[in-house]
């Protein structure tokens, strides 16, 4: 079969022919229809993550495919591929075939196409967890119900940021959405106030007025502490991503003075909680209450997809069709 493998940390994947995997006891063999290209894939391939697969390895921690053999599902069943160490501790979805633990498979909800099936888990569950599980929308400040919450979303044109914006608006909160440039304004859900990062006046107003009760930040980087100062004292800043860098200098004296809680979102630890959200979030995608963009790449263009994703230039989620 064809597969894209990482042979060295920080190197582009190499598409090559490798032996097809064979399922063992308690495992399923799945033909991959669509594989996701995620920020976790970028991080793992860089070699700085806490989990390092043995080189060379087939990347891809998410996907959607059709069951070939399984003890749980009939052949031909379309399933979501995620968990069980795929793309981390065992070969992942950047291949025509993948073997995974049978118990990690989830049947694709009716009404979702494979591209959405391969990509919706991470952005929707992460956004929901950031707002409700970690950010406790409507439950963090005693004097602020959901209708009075003001959510600032940094990186609102990205897949997770877009979901945070949509879910916050659906919950009845006010939303200010930060995007990188004018070309991204159209990607933000109607109802949000959009701020372009180059608008110095708008950025200064956010810093001086501190109108937000919650910041959901998908960018990270050196400017995270400055963005946290858009939040009123007693509020919170929820950190999801690090496309702008993973090194942050907080400055304890100013942080204590600002009185804004900085909260991390660890979705690896919250995997079970995330899976429980799937029916609700899938139904919202099928109904059109939520929308998720994606860009499709060929297997030979995986290196380009990783580069674009790492610099925040992918529209929505990046997906690959192995065949």
C-alpha positions as CSV (number, residue, x, y, z in Angstrom):
1,X,0.0,0.0,0.0
2,X,1.0,3.7,-0.3
3,X,1.8,5.5,2.9
4,X,3.4,8.8,4.0
5,X,6.1,8.2,6.6
6,X,8.2,10.5,8.6
7,X,11.9,9.4,8.5
8,X,13.5,12.2,10.5
9,X,12.3,14.9,13.0
10,X,11.4,18.1,11.3
11,X,11.5,16.5,7.8
12,X,8.7,16.3,5.3
13,X,6.9,13.0,5.0
14,X,7.9,10.6,2.2
15,X,5.3,8.8,0.2
16,X,6.3,5.2,-0.4
17,X,5.1,1.7,-0.8
18,X,5.1,-0.3,2.4
19,X,3.6,-3.7,3.4
20,X,-0.1,-3.6,4.2
21,X,-0.8,-4.0,7.9
22,X,-2.5,-7.1,9.3
23,X,-5.1,-6.9,12.1
24,X,-4.5,-9.0,15.2
25,X,-6.8,-10.0,18.0
26,X,-9.0,-7.1,19.2
27,X,-8.0,-5.0,16.2
28,X,-9.7,-3.8,13.1
29,X,-8.4,-3.3,9.5
30,X,-9.8,-0.1,8.0
31,X,-9.5,1.3,4.5
32,X,-8.8,5.0,4.9
33,X,-11.0,7.3,2.9
34,X,-9.9,10.6,4.3
35,X,-7.1,11.4,6.8
36,X,-6.8,14.6,8.8
37,X,-3.6,16.7,9.0
38,X,-3.7,18.3,12.5
39,X,-1.6,20.5,14.7
40,X,-0.7,17.5,16.8
41,X,0.7,15.8,13.7
42,X,2.9,18.9,13.1
43,X,4.1,18.9,16.7
44,X,4.8,15.1,16.7
45,X,6.7,15.3,13.4
46,X,8.8,18.1,14.8
47,X,10.3,15.8,17.4
48,X,9.7,18.1,20.4
49,X,6.6,16.4,21.7
50,X,6.5,14.2,24.8
51,X,5.5,11.2,22.7
52,X,7.9,10.2,20.0
53,X,7.0,7.3,17.6
54,X,9.8,5.0,16.4
55,X,11.2,6.3,13.1
56,X,10.1,5.9,10.4
57,X,6.4,6.1,11.2
58,X,3.1,6.7,9.3
59,X,1.6,10.0,10.6
60,X,-2.0,10.9,11.0
61,X,-3.9,10.9,14.3
62,X,-7.4,11.2,12.8
63,X,-9.3,10.0,9.9
64,X,-12.4,8.4,8.4
65,X,-12.6,5.0,6.7
66,X,-14.5,1.9,5.8
67,X,-14.1,-1.3,7.8
68,X,-12.5,-4.2,6.1
69,X,-12.4,-6.6,9.1
70,X,-13.6,-6.0,12.7
71,X,-15.0,-7.9,15.6
72,X,-17.4,-5.0,16.4
73,X,-18.5,-3.6,13.0
74,X,-19.6,-5.3,9.8
75,X,-17.4,-4.9,6.7
76,X,-18.4,-1.7,4.9
77,X,-19.3,0.3,8.0
78,X,-17.9,3.8,7.8
79,X,-16.0,4.7,11.0
80,X,-14.1,7.5,12.7
81,X,-10.5,6.8,13.3
82,X,-9.0,8.3,16.4
83,X,-7.3,7.2,19.6
84,X,-5.6,4.0,20.5
85,X,-2.2,5.5,19.8
86,X,-2.6,5.9,16.0
87,X,-0.1,8.3,14.6
88,X,1.6,8.4,18.0
89,X,2.5,4.9,19.2
90,X,1.5,3.0,16.1
91,X,1.2,3.9,12.4
92,X,-1.5,6.4,11.6
93,X,-4.0,7.4,9.0
94,X,-1.7,8.8,6.3
95,X,-2.0,5.4,4.4
96,X,-4.4,3.4,2.3
97,X,-5.0,1.0,5.2
98,X,-4.6,1.3,8.9
99,X,-4.9,-1.2,11.8
100,X,-6.3,0.1,15.1
101,X,-7.8,-1.2,18.3
102,X,-11.4,-2.3,17.6
103,X,-12.7,-0.5,20.7
104,X,-11.5,2.9,19.6
105,X,-13.6,2.9,16.4
106,X,-16.8,5.1,16.3
107,X,-19.4,4.7,13.7
108,X,-19.7,7.8,11.6
109,X,-23.0,9.6,12.4
110,X,-25.5,9.5,9.5
111,X,-25.5,12.6,7.4
112,X,-21.8,13.5,7.8
113,X,-19.5,13.1,4.8
114,X,-16.0,11.5,5.2
115,X,-14.2,14.9,5.2
116,X,-16.2,16.1,8.1
117,X,-16.0,12.7,9.8
118,X,-12.3,12.8,9.6
119,X,-11.9,16.3,11.0
120,X,-14.8,17.4,13.2
121,X,-13.8,15.6,16.4
122,X,-10.9,17.7,17.4
123,X,-12.1,21.2,16.7
124,X,-15.7,20.7,17.9
125,X,-14.9,18.9,21.1
126,X,-11.9,21.2,21.9
127,X,-14.0,24.3,21.4
128,X,-16.9,22.9,23.5
129,X,-14.5,21.9,26.3
130,X,-12.7,25.3,26.2
131,X,-16.0,27.1,26.6
132,X,-17.9,24.9,28.9
133,X,-15.6,22.3,30.6
134,X,-12.6,24.6,31.3
135,X,-14.0,28.1,30.7
136,X,-17.3,27.3,32.5
137,X,-19.3,29.7,30.3
138,X,-22.0,31.3,32.5
139,X,-20.7,29.6,35.6
140,X,-17.3,31.2,36.3
141,X,-18.3,34.6,37.7
142,X,-21.3,34.7,40.0
143,X,-22.6,38.0,38.6
144,X,-22.2,37.0,34.9
145,X,-24.8,34.7,33.3
146,X,-24.2,33.4,29.8
147,X,-26.1,36.3,28.3
148,X,-23.6,38.7,29.9
149,X,-20.5,36.8,29.0
150,X,-18.2,38.5,26.5
151,X,-15.9,35.9,24.8
152,X,-12.8,37.1,23.0
153,X,-11.5,34.5,20.5
154,X,-7.9,34.8,19.3
155,X,-7.5,33.0,16.0
156,X,-11.2,33.0,15.1
157,X,-10.6,32.1,11.5
158,X,-9.0,28.7,12.3
159,X,-10.9,25.5,12.7
160,X,-11.0,25.5,16.6
161,X,-11.4,29.3,16.8
162,X,-14.3,29.2,14.3
163,X,-16.0,26.5,16.4
164,X,-15.5,28.5,19.6
165,X,-17.0,31.5,18.0
166,X,-20.0,29.6,16.7
167,X,-20.7,27.8,19.9
168,X,-20.3,30.9,22.0
169,X,-22.8,32.8,19.8
170,X,-25.2,29.8,20.0
171,X,-25.0,29.9,23.8
172,X,-26.1,33.6,23.7
173,X,-22.7,35.2,24.6
174,X,-21.2,38.3,23.0
175,X,-18.2,37.5,20.8
176,X,-15.2,39.5,19.7
177,X,-13.2,37.6,17.1
178,X,-9.5,38.3,16.3
179,X,-8.3,37.4,12.8
180,X,-4.9,37.8,11.1
181,X,-6.0,40.0,8.2
182,X,-8.9,41.2,6.1
183,X,-9.0,38.0,4.0
184,X,-10.1,36.1,7.1
185,X,-13.0,38.3,8.1
186,X,-15.5,36.4,5.9
187,X,-14.6,33.2,7.7
188,X,-16.1,34.5,11.0
189,X,-19.6,33.6,11.9
190,X,-22.3,36.3,11.6
191,X,-23.0,38.0,14.9
192,X,-19.4,38.3,16.1
193,X,-17.5,41.6,16.2
194,X,-14.4,41.1,14.1
195,X,-11.0,42.7,14.9
196,X,-8.1,42.4,12.5
197,X,-4.7,42.1,14.2
198,X,-3.3,45.1,12.4
199,X,-6.0,47.4,13.7
200,X,-3.9,49.1,16.4
201,X,-6.8,51.3,17.5
202,X,-9.2,48.3,18.1
203,X,-6.4,46.3,19.9
204,X,-5.6,49.3,22.1
205,X,-9.3,49.7,23.0
206,X,-9.5,46.0,24.0
207,X,-6.4,46.5,26.3
208,X,-7.7,49.7,27.9
209,X,-11.4,48.7,28.3
210,X,-10.9,45.0,29.2
211,X,-14.4,44.2,28.1
212,X,-14.1,40.4,27.9
213,X,-15.0,38.0,30.6
214,X,-13.3,35.0,28.8
215,X,-10.5,34.8,26.3
216,X,-10.2,31.6,24.3
217,X,-6.8,31.7,22.7
218,X,-5.7,29.4,19.9
219,X,-2.5,31.3,19.0
220,X,-0.2,31.2,22.0
221,X,3.2,32.8,21.5
222,X,4.7,35.9,23.2
223,X,1.6,38.0,22.9
224,X,-0.6,35.7,24.9
225,X,-0.1,37.7,28.2
226,X,-1.1,40.9,26.3
227,X,-4.3,39.3,25.0
228,X,-5.2,38.1,28.5
229,X,-5.4,41.7,29.5
230,X,-8.4,42.1,27.3
231,X,-10.2,40.2,30.1
232,X,-11.7,42.0,33.1
233,X,-10.3,41.3,36.6
234,X,-11.6,38.0,37.9
235,X,-12.1,36.5,34.4
236,X,-10.1,33.8,32.7
237,X,-8.0,33.1,29.6
238,X,-8.3,29.6,28.2
239,X,-5.2,28.5,26.2
240,X,-5.7,25.9,23.4
241,X,-3.0,26.3,20.7
242,X,0.4,27.6,20.0
243,X,0.6,28.3,16.2
244,X,2.3,31.6,17.1
245,X,4.9,29.9,19.3
246,X,5.0,27.8,22.6
247,X,7.3,30.1,24.6
248,X,5.5,32.6,26.8
249,X,7.0,35.0,29.4
250,X,4.2,35.7,31.8
251,X,5.7,38.2,34.2
252,X,4.3,37.3,37.6
253,X,3.9,40.8,39.0
254,X,1.7,42.0,36.1
255,X,-0.2,38.7,36.0
256,X,-1.0,38.9,39.7
257,X,-2.1,42.6,39.2
258,X,-4.2,41.7,36.1
259,X,-6.1,39.0,38.1
260,X,-6.9,36.8,35.1
261,X,-6.7,33.0,35.5
262,X,-4.7,31.2,32.8
263,X,-6.2,27.8,32.1
264,X,-4.9,25.0,29.8
265,X,-7.0,22.7,27.7
266,X,-5.5,19.1,27.7
267,X,-7.7,17.1,25.3
268,X,-5.6,14.0,25.6
269,X,-6.6,13.8,29.2
270,X,-10.2,14.6,28.3
271,X,-10.6,12.0,25.6
272,X,-13.5,10.2,27.3
273,X,-15.3,13.4,28.0
274,X,-14.8,14.5,24.4
275,X,-16.2,11.2,23.0
276,X,-19.4,11.7,25.0
277,X,-20.0,15.0,23.2
278,X,-19.9,13.5,19.8
279,X,-23.6,12.8,19.3
280,X,-24.6,16.4,20.2
281,X,-21.9,18.0,18.1
282,X,-22.4,15.8,15.1
283,X,-26.2,16.6,15.2
284,X,-25.3,20.3,15.1
285,X,-23.1,19.8,12.1
286,X,-25.8,17.7,10.3
287,X,-28.5,20.4,11.0
288,X,-26.2,23.2,9.9
289,X,-26.1,24.9,13.3
290,X,-22.3,24.4,13.0
291,X,-20.2,24.5,9.9
292,X,-16.6,23.3,9.4
293,X,-14.4,24.2,6.4
294,X,-11.7,22.0,5.0
295,X,-9.0,22.0,2.4
296,X,-8.2,18.8,0.5
297,X,-4.6,17.7,-0.4
298,X,-3.2,14.8,-2.3
299,X,-0.9,12.3,-0.6
300,X,2.1,13.8,-2.4
301,X,1.2,17.3,-1.1
302,X,1.3,16.3,2.6
303,X,4.5,18.3,3.2
304,X,2.8,21.4,1.8
305,X,-0.2,20.8,4.0
306,X,2.0,20.5,7.1
307,X,3.8,23.7,6.3
308,X,0.6,25.7,5.7
309,X,-0.9,24.3,8.8
310,X,2.1,25.2,10.9
311,X,1.9,28.8,9.8
312,X,-1.8,29.1,10.2
313,X,-2.6,29.3,6.5
314,X,-5.1,26.4,6.1
315,X,-8.7,27.3,5.7
316,X,-10.5,25.2,8.3
317,X,-9.0,21.7,8.5
318,X,-6.5,20.1,6.2
319,X,-7.5,16.6,4.9
320,X,-5.7,14.1,2.7
321,X,-7.2,11.4,0.5
322,X,-4.7,8.5,0.4
323,X,-6.0,6.9,-2.8
